[in-house]
Amino acid sequence: MENRQYDVTALGELLIDFTENGDSSQGNPTFEANPGGAPCNVLAMLNRLGKKTAFIGKVGNDMFGKQLKAAVEECGIDTRNLVMDDEIHTTLAFVHTYPDGDRDFSFYRNPGADMMLTKDEVDADLIRNSKIFHFGTLSSTHEGVREATRYALDVAKEAGCIITFDPNLRPPLWKDLNDARKEIEYGMERCDVLKISDNEVEFLFDTTDYDKGAALIEEKYHIPLVLITMGKDGSRAYYRGRKVEAAPFLQEHTIETTGAGDTFCASTLNYVLEHGLDDLTDENLAELLTFANAAASLITTKKGALRVMPARDEVLDFIASRK
């Protein structure tokens, strides 16, 4: 696998996040058009950490799609398999931010270009030439893009890629949350690394006992490395019957939490690329979680995510300053 051209290829949504940015002189809320979508946020952070990445997805051949293509390329992500749709517009999301930095999403995606990707448009050779294949569930909300995602997963499995999965549950995008549950289960059956949030564990297992949730995941899916993010309560890694926990880096200057989970996820993938998935010690897992928590904390002090990911030295300096 050492000779593969790409460290990580991700498939999924690429969209505009309109984030609140104060009020206009007339007293109306103003929104900033930030490039968004979890898979490319993950890839942007990986690029900041010196990795080579590629993206598979679809945007509209409109002003927003062109903006997104330029932003993704600016981050160094390969866009050879970013398809431009001449008929369907780029997906939009409006992000309402609460005082504590948490947020709500309103999606304009009925349909949106990201959900129009077809199996025939997936570049299988790109996946075969990657060490890691990464995906979420927003590319499984509708039949056509679901088929494309499953095909990509089959190619990745056959090619021996490490498969990494972040469910990234967005309830407003599902007609029926039972479908969301099925797609999350489908991903967990096939992945080697699972990054899952506390609310997703609650959704799947109806428990706030995350150790219990992790035990149920281990019992049913046997995923080598499971990471649970718990926001202001830090994160946990579960690996071969062992658990390691790391405290969060709480911020006084949190603006919004968009991108925090993606930054954490990218830091995890980067650690796996550099250390592999075999024989990880508790010290390894603690190091992984500490870096990922710190990186996620830093991104909450910035608006947007894709263009403002922290560099490795910035994260390490931040960790050192907290000791």
Disulfide bonds with the S-S distance in Angstrom:
none
